[in-house]
Amino acid sequence: MQGNAPASSPLEDSPAPRRPIDAGRESRGPGRVLGISALVCCAGATLLMITSGALGPSSTEPVFGSTGLLPPWFRRTDPPDLLVCALVTLVLALGTATVIAGLAAVRRQWSPRPRTLLLCGALAVAGLLCVPPVGTTDPLNYAVYGRMATLGTDPYRTTPWEFGQGSDPIGQLALAEPWLHYPSVYGPLVTATEWAASLAGGTSMLRTVWLLSVLNGAAFVATGALLLKLAGPDPARRVRSQLLWTLNPVLMWNLVAGPHIDALGALCVVAAFWALRRSGLTTGLLLGAAAAVKITLGILVLPFAWSMRHDRRRLVAVAAGGVLVLAVGYGLTPHAVLNAARVSGESAVGSPWPLMLRKLLVPVFGAAGGKAVMALLEIALVAVLVVLLRATLPPAADGDIAQRAARPALVLVAAYLLGTAYVRPWYDALAWVLVALVPRSWFDPVLLAHTTLMTVPFIPGLPQPLHPHILNVLALQTGYRIVPALQVLLLCTVLYVCARRIRRGRGAGQPLRPLAEVNDG
């Protein structure tokens, strides 16, 4: 009954004031206070990331070799693990606060200049490029795969461990878990960038890694710029695009401070959305390039094809462009697909699936049977999530083809991230691109919670024991018990919100208010 309607969930769309935003003036009330608070939190998180890199090799920063006159710069201070963990935890806390406060400010008519936000994000990225990468050992592997390619060794057949047994200085520094015994699982476009960086960096691990970091940082900023173009003229949507991507410190930590190649994949995807309005062939080439970064990004052909189902000529052009890139790229590197397939069945720390496999499925079905049952359960859960998310995520606010393609893409990507075992926080980059392309919805805080939770088990970043021992115990318990439990809670919340919205008739069939009335895109 209407008079006894339940209170709105914090994950549901909250009503917004109907006054249109004045694009030329910022709110002087609570919105401006929240907006300034978001910028302060973002600046604080960025400074902490730079500080963690400037402190030199630690439990969050691998050894890349000695620094020189050119960046990146650092000092060998041997910071204690407790300090490093505290710095990274504060980065995530401030990063989460940045996104929450920023989006809340936009709902309260905060309307800064979007290009100024993009510039601030670019300056933050430039600052992070002044120090070595932190939070991951993956750049070591990127560099060694590139070094193999320059020396004529096949990175898709040789592991870093095998290459490191020789006298090559890059190979000897790349002996770091967890990918030590894996040949490259990345697409041919990634290998090409690694080869180019290694060719320019020579025998310097630090220089090679820095060049790859510059490429990642440039891809991150370029993605923000394209999202700004795709946002259209609505000022709230333009600001939202920058708050969700360019000024998102949680993303910066996973894609810039820890330069994962997912930033390059995100750029290819958002460029494909940009080209969708212009050229089918270019769209296909860019989708093929995204799949040449990671083969799994090829799944995006489904929502793109669906959005063009009434335009067969454009659909054929997209297919031709994508097939051309994939045929050339993976035709030259066929083992890339096989290597990626081998690791796709594994589980990531922070996921609840390994705990269920170990405690429930293996005792009942055995080791092989338990893995098979888990794979079936993952598929079933993803299918259920696709149905529920398709029914509850809001439709495009206008007839723009990019938004029409972004919504089913977000449904697929979100279902995969929430329902599968092999997920890492930097995989969420694609979901952040898609969320920035669609109208505001209850899924915004869900994605923020998912990315933050998946990042927590990687504090401080290097797979090594922490000191004192109690800190190491806490890190293990957090990664293998606490975060998986919270992920289950998040999944249950998503299922509950979807069911509640469907029952109340607030699914995808109900149009949203115009953007000028919603006030935050």
N, C-alpha and C positions, 0 to 999 in steps of 0.2 A: 504494500500500500504506500502511496506517495507520502502520507504523513509520517510513516515510520521507516522511511528509507534509511539504510545503514550509512554511517559516516564514510566518507571517501577514504580509501586506502592511500598511504603515502606514495604508492607506486602508480596510482591512477591519475588521469589527467585532471588537474585542478582548474576550476573556473578562473578566468583571467579578466581583468578590466577591459572594457570595450572601447576605451579612448584610443584613437590611433596614435602611433608614436610620432613625435616631432623629430624628424631626422636631423634637424640642425641644432637641437639643444638636448642636453642631458638632464635627466631627472635630478632635482635637488633634494629629494626625499630619501626614503629607505633604499630605493633602487640605486642611487648614486653611492650611498655608503657601502652597500653590498658589492657594487662594481669595483670600487676602489679597494675594498678588502680582498676581492678576488685577484686583482693585479698585484697587491702586496704579497699575498700568499704565493703567487706564481714567481715573483721575483725572489722571494725567500727560498723556494724550492730549487730554483735555478742556481742560486749562489751556493746552496748546499751541495748540489751535484758537481759544480765546478770545484768546490773545496775538496770533495772526496777524491776527485781526479788529481788535484794538485798535491795531495799528500803522498803520492807515489805508490809503488807496489804495496798491496795489502790484501786482505781477504775479499775485497771487492775489485781490485785492479791487478790484472796479470802483469808479469814482467815482459816488457816489450823491448828492452834494451835501454841504452843511455840516451838522454835528450841532448839537443844542440841549440843553435841560435834561433832556429825556426821552430814554430809550434809542431807538436804539443809540448808543453812545459810541465814539469813536476819537480818535486823535491823528495828525496828519500828520507822520510820521517819515521817509517815503520810504525804506523798508527796501531793502537791496540784494537782487537776485534770488537770489543764492546763499543768503542767510539765509532767505528765504521758502521756497525749495526744500528747505532742510534742515529747517525746521519741519514742512512737510507730509510729508516722508519719515518723520520721527520719529512723526508722528501715525499714519501707516499701520503702521509697525513696532510701535508700542505697541498699536494697535488689534488687530492680528493676534495679538499676544502675549496680549492680554486674553481673547479668545475661546478660544484654545488652552488657556491656563492655567485658565480658568474651567471649561470642560468636563472637563478632566482632574481638576480638584478635585472635581467632582460624582461622578465615577467612583470617587473615593477617600473617599466619605462626607461631603464638605463639604456642610453643610445649613444655610445662612443663612436668615433669614426672607425669603421671596420679596417680600413687600410692602415690606420695607426696600430691596431691590434696585430695585423700581419707584420708590420715593421718591428713591433716589440718581440714577436715570436722569432723573427729572423735574427734579431740581436741576441736573443737567448741562445739560439742555435750557434751563432758565431762564438759566443762565450764558451759553450761546451766543446767546441772544436779546438779551443786553446789548451785543453788538457787531454790526456789519454782516455780511451774508452774505459768504462767501469761497469760492474754488474754482470759481466759475462766473459767467458773465454772464447766465444764464437769467432771474434775477429782474428784470433790466432789461427784458427782453421781456415778462415777465408784467405788469409795471407799465404798459408802453406799450399792450399789448392792452386792459388795463382802462381806460386813459385814452381809447382810441378808443371803447370801448363807452359811456362816460359822455358823450362829446361827440357821439354819434350816428353815428360812423364804424364801418363793419363790419370788425372785426379779422380776419375770414376772407377778406376781399378786399383788405385794405391791408397793406403791409409796414411794419415799423418805419422803414426808409429813406424810404419815401414820406411817412409821417407826420412824420418828423423834419425834412423840408424846410421846415416851417412854423416858427412862432415859439413853439410850445407848449414849456414848460420840460421836461416829461416826455419828449416826443419828441426833444428835442435831446440829452438825456443817454442815450437808449436806442440810440445809434448804435454798437452793438458786435456783432462777429461772434460765433458763426457763423450766427445766425438773422436777420441783418440784412435779407435779401432774401426772407424767407418770411412769408406771412401765418400766422395762428395755426393750429397743427396739433392743438390740444387740444380736448377735448370741451366741451359746453355747461356742465357743472357747473363746470369750471375757469374758463371765461369769466365765469360768474356770481360766483365768488369774487373774480376780478380786478376786475370792475366794482364790487363792494362795497368792496374795499380802496381803489380809486381814488376812489370817491365820498367815503370818509372821509379819505383822504390828500390830496385836492385836488391842488395843483400841486407838492407836495413828493415828489420821487422817494424820498428816504430814508424818509419816513413811510409811503408806499404799500408799499414793499418790506418795511418792518418789520412792517406789519400782515399781509402775506402770510406772513412768516416766523413770526409768532405762530400763525397758523392751521396752518402745517405742523408747528410744534413741538407744538401741542396734539394734532394728528392722530397724531404719532409716539408721544406718551405714552399717548393713548387706545388705540392699537393694542396697546401693551405691556400695558395693563390688561385688555383683552379677551382677549389671549393667556393671561394669568394665569387668567382665569375658565375658558377653554376647556381649560386644563391639568388640571382636575379636582383631586381630593384628594391625588394622589401628590406628595409634597414634592419629589422629584428632578425630576419633569417640570415642576413649577412654577418651580423655580430655573432649569432649562434654558431655559424660555420667555423669561426675563428676560436671561439671558446671550447668547442668540442675537439678541435684538432690542433691548431697552431699554438694556442696558449694552454694546452693540456699537459701539465708536468708529468703525469703518470705515463702518458704516451712518450714524452720526451725522454724519460728514463729508459724506456724499453726500445726506442727506435733511434735516438740520437746519442744520449750518453752511453747506452749500450747499442752500438750501431748494427742492428739486425737487418738483413736484406729485405724484410717485409716492408720497409719504407719504400724501396724501389718497386715492389709489387703494387703497393697502394697507389703510387704515382701512375703506373700504367693503367690501373683500373679507373681512377678518376679522370685520366685523360681520355679513356674510352667513353666515359659518360659525356665528357665535353664534346667529343667528336660525333656522338650519336645524333646531335642536332644538325650535323653538317654533312658527313660523308660515311656511307656504309663501309666502303673499303678501308678507310682510315680506322674506323671503329674496330673492324676485324683484325687489322694489323696490331692495334694496341691491345686487344684482348689476347691475341696470340703472344704478344710480348709479355703480358702478365703471366700467362701459363708457362712461358719460357723462363720466368723467375722461379715460380713454383708450379708444378704440374697440377696441384689441387685447385689453383685459381681458374682452371679451365671450366669448372662447374658454373661459372658466371655466364657461360654461353646460353644456359637455359633461360634465365630471366631476360636476357637481352633478346633472345629469339622470341620469347612470348610477347615482349613489348612491340615487336615488329611483325607480328603474325599477319597483319593486314597489309603489309608492304613487302611483297615477295621480292621485288627487285632489290630493295635495300638488304633484305635478309640474305639473299644470295651473295651480295657483295661482301657482307660481314663474314659469311662462311668462307668465302674465297680468301679473304685477307687472313683470317685466323689459321686456316689449313696451310696456307703458304708459309707462314712463320713457323708453325709447329713442324711441318714436314722438313724444312731446312734445319731448324735448330735441333730437334730431337733425332733427325736423320743422321746428323753428325755425332750425336752423343746418346746413343740408344741405351747405354747403361744408366743414364740419369733416371729414367723411369723405373728400372728394376731396383735401383738403390733406394729410391723414395718409397717404393712399395714395401720394401723389407722393413722399414722403420715405422710404417703407418700403423702397424698392429700393436705397437708398444703403448705404454701408459706414461703419463707425465706426473711428476710430483705435484701434489695439490689436488689431483683428481680423486674422487671417491671410488672410482672403478677398481683400482688395484686393491684397496682394502676389502671390497666386496668379493673380489676374485679370490683373495687369500683366505678370508674368513668363512666364506659361504660356498662359493662355486667349486673351488678345488676340492674341499672335503667331500662334496656331494658327487661331483662329476669327474673328478680326477684332473690332472694338469691340462691335458689336451682338450678334454671335454669341457672343462671350465672356461677355457679361452674361447672355444666355439660358442658356448652359451652366452658369454659376455658379448661377443660380436653380434649375436642375434638381438640381444637386449639393447645394445647401442643403436642398431638400425631401427628397432621398434620405437625407442624413445625419440629418436630424431624424427621419425615419421609422425608421431603424435604431436611433437612440438611444431612441426611444419603446419599441421592442420590448425592447431590452436593459435599460433602466431598469425597465420593468414586470416583468421577470423577476427582478430582483436587489434592488430596494428592498424593505425589510421590510413585511409587512402590518400592518394596525392591530393594536395590542396588545389591544384589546377591541372590543366591538360598537358603539362610539360612532359615530353617523352622520357627525359632523364629521370624525373621523379617516378614515372610509371614503371620504369625498369628497376629503379632503386628499391622499391618496396618489396617485390618478390625476391630480389637479391638479398635483402636484409632478412627476410623470412628464412631462406636457406642457410645463410651464414650464421644467424643467431641460433637456429636449431642445431647446427653442427657444433658450435662452440659450447652450448649448454649440455649437449647430449652425448658427446664422445669423450673417450679417455685420453687421446693424444692431443692435448691442447696446451699451448704455452702462452704467456701473457702477450707476447708480441704478435701472435696470430690474430689478436683482437683488432689489429690495425685496420683490416678490411671492414669490420663491423663499424668502427668509428667513422670511416669514410661514408658508409651508407646511412648511418644515423644522421650525419650532417646534411645529407641530401633530402631527407624526408621530414615531414612536419614533426613537431614536438609530440612525444607520446610517453606512456608509462614505462617504455623500455629504456629510456635514457638512464635513469638511476640503476637499472638492472645491469646495463653494460658497464657502467662505472664500477659497480660492486664486483662484477666478474673480473675485470682487468686488474683491479687492486688486489683482490683475493688471490688471483693466480700469480701476482708478482711477489706476494709475501713469502712464499717458500723459497724464492731466489734471493732473499736477503741473507748475507750481503752480496752474494753473486758467484763466488768461486767454490767449486765442489771440494772443500777441504775441511778438516776438523777445526772447530772454533775453540778459543780459550777465553775465559776459564771453562772448565768442563760443563758447568751448569748452563752456560750459554749454548754450548753445542747440543745438550739434551733438549733445551727449549726450542732450538731451531728445528731439530728432528721431529719433536712432538708437534710443532706448529705445521710443518710441511706434510707430515704423514697422517695426522689425526685431526688437528683443530681445523685447518683450512678445508680438508675434505668434508668434514661435518658441516661447515658453513656453506660449502658449495651445495650440499644436499638441501640445506635450509633455503638457499637462494632458488634452487630448482623448484622446490615445493611452493615457494612464494609465487614463482612465475605461473605454475600450474593453477594455483588458487586464484590469482588475479585474472588469468584467462577465463577460467570457469565462471568466475563472478561477473565478468564483463559480458560474457555470452548470455548468461542468465538474465542480466539486466538490460540486454538489448543494446549494449554499447560496443558492438563489434565493428568490423570493417564496413558494414552496410550503412552506418550512420555517418553522414558527412560532417566534417569538422567546420568550425566557424572560419570565416575568411581570415587570412593571415594578419590583416591590418587590425582585426579585432582580437585575435589570440595574443598578439603582441610579442611573441618570441619565436616565430617561425616554426 
